[in-house]
Amino acid sequence: LDGFFAKQSASAIIQFAKDRASGAHVQLKELKLMVMGQAAVGKTTLVRCLRREAFNPKILSTDGIELGRIQLGNITFVTWDFGGQKVYRYTHQLFLTSNAIYLLLFKVTDPPSVSINELAFWINSLTARSSSSSSTKVMLLATHCDRASRLQLESHPREVFQALSELY
């Protein structure tokens, strides 16, 4: 809605509020894109890539949450790049909702047990705090594939997905 109300007449704003109060469907062309995972997994690099920004190896880890925007056609994605340090996990959970798209990242170079534990933490957090876990959209993304052996590329994601499918 960034700038939406500034461009509208008072009657249009009042009608918008009435529609929301009555439960009428109002189409917004803005989505939350929540990017989560353990520290140094590549969340900020992915968000910067999606914004078509150059890779910068000097960027340090994200502290807290970094908000941004990505415009794709007529849809705006509001990015929430969550710092992966464990100290932030409990405050991040205040922002979880079923009205978002979640990208959960894991390193293909980590032991599968580490990835499974990290991803299970976030999936449990999402299902506990979302009003409708069946409507929550989650995508798992393996990172650091350029640094992985062929064996890691073939077995790690399969093992992670298999373990998670058994849990959920």
C-alpha positions in Angstrom: 0.0 0.0 0.0 3.1 2.2 -0.1 1.8 5.5 -1.6 -1.7 4.0 -2.2 -3.5 6.3 0.1 -1.6 9.4 -1.0 -3.0 8.9 -4.5 -6.6 8.3 -3.4 -9.5 10.6 -2.7 -11.1 10.6 0.8 -14.1 8.7 -0.4 -11.9 6.0 -2.0 -10.0 5.6 1.3 -13.3 5.4 3.3 -14.7 2.8 0.8 -11.4 0.8 1.2 -11.9 0.8 5.0 -15.6 -0.2 4.6 -14.7 -3.1 2.3 -12.0 -4.4 4.7 -14.5 -4.1 7.7 -17.2 -6.0 5.8 -14.8 -8.8 4.8 -15.0 -7.9 1.1 -12.0 -9.1 -0.9 -9.5 -6.3 -1.7 -6.7 -7.3 -4.1 -3.3 -6.1 -3.0 -0.4 -6.5 -5.3 2.2 -6.8 -2.6 3.5 -10.0 -0.9 5.8 -10.7 2.0 8.8 -12.7 1.0 10.4 -14.1 4.2 13.9 -15.4 3.8 15.1 -17.6 6.7 17.8 -20.1 7.7 20.9 -20.4 9.8 23.6 -17.8 9.8 25.9 -17.5 6.7 23.7 -19.8 4.6 23.3 -17.1 1.8 20.0 -15.3 2.6 21.3 -11.8 2.0 23.2 -12.9 -1.1 20.0 -14.4 -2.5 17.9 -11.3 -1.7 20.6 -9.1 -3.3 20.6 -11.3 -6.4 16.8 -11.1 -6.7 17.2 -7.3 -6.6 19.8 -7.6 -9.4 22.5 -6.2 -7.2 26.1 -7.3 -7.7 27.6 -9.9 -5.4 29.6 -8.3 -2.6 31.8 -10.6 -0.5 32.4 -7.7 2.0 28.8 -7.7 3.2 28.7 -9.0 6.8 25.9 -11.1 8.3 22.5 -9.5 8.8 21.7 -8.2 12.3 18.0 -8.6 13.1 15.9 -8.2 10.0 16.7 -6.3 6.9 13.6 -5.1 4.9 13.6 -4.4 1.2 11.5 -4.4 -2.0 11.6 -6.3 -5.2 9.4 -5.3 -8.1 8.4 -8.1 -10.6 6.0 -6.9 -13.1 3.0 -5.4 -11.2 3.7 -7.3 -8.0 5.9 -6.0 -5.2 7.6 -8.4 -2.9 8.5 -7.0 0.5 11.6 -8.9 1.5 12.3 -9.8 5.1 15.9 -11.0 5.3 16.1 -12.6 8.8 19.5 -12.7 10.5 20.3 -16.3 11.1 22.1 -16.0 14.5 20.3 -18.0 17.2 20.0 -15.0 19.4 17.4 -13.5 17.0 15.2 -16.6 16.6 12.7 -15.7 19.3 12.1 -12.2 18.1 11.8 -13.2 14.5 8.9 -15.4 15.4 6.8 -12.3 16.2 6.7 -11.6 12.5 5.6 -15.1 11.2 2.2 -15.3 9.5 0.4 -17.5 7.1 0.1 -14.5 4.7 3.6 -14.7 3.3 5.9 -16.8 1.1 8.8 -18.4 3.0 12.2 -19.3 1.5 14.0 -21.6 3.9 17.7 -21.9 3.0 20.1 -24.6 3.9 23.8 -25.2 2.9 24.3 -28.4 0.8 27.8 -28.5 2.2 26.6 -28.9 5.8 26.0 -32.4 7.3 22.4 -33.4 6.5 21.6 -33.7 10.2 22.4 -30.0 10.7 20.2 -28.9 7.7 17.3 -31.2 9.0 17.5 -29.7 12.5 17.6 -26.1 11.3 14.8 -26.5 8.8 12.6 -28.4 11.3 13.0 -25.6 13.7 11.7 -23.1 11.2 8.9 -25.3 9.9 7.8 -25.9 13.5 7.9 -22.2 14.2 5.8 -21.5 11.1 3.2 -24.1 11.8 2.9 -23.0 15.5 2.4 -19.3 14.6 0.4 -19.4 11.3 -3.3 -19.3 11.4 -3.5 -22.0 8.7 -0.4 -24.1 8.2 -1.9 -25.7 5.1 -2.0 -22.4 3.3 1.5 -21.3 4.4 3.8 -21.3 1.3 7.3 -22.7 2.0 10.1 -23.3 -0.5 13.3 -25.1 0.6 16.4 -23.9 -1.2 19.9 -25.5 -1.1 22.7 -23.0 -1.3 26.5 -23.2 -1.7 26.0 -25.8 -4.5 29.1 -24.3 -6.3 31.2 -25.5 -3.3 29.7 -29.0 -3.0 31.0 -32.3 -4.2 29.0 -34.3 -6.7 28.1 -36.7 -3.9 26.8 -33.8 -1.7 24.7 -32.5 -4.6 23.2 -35.8 -5.2 22.6 -37.1 -1.7 22.2 -34.1 0.7 19.0 -32.5 -0.7 17.4 -36.0 -1.1 18.2 -36.9 2.5 17.0 -33.6 3.8 13.7 -33.7 1.8 13.1 -37.4 2.8 13.6 -36.7 6.5 11.4 -33.6 6.4 8.6 -35.4 4.5 8.6 -38.1 7.2 8.3 -35.5 9.9 5.6 -33.5 8.2 
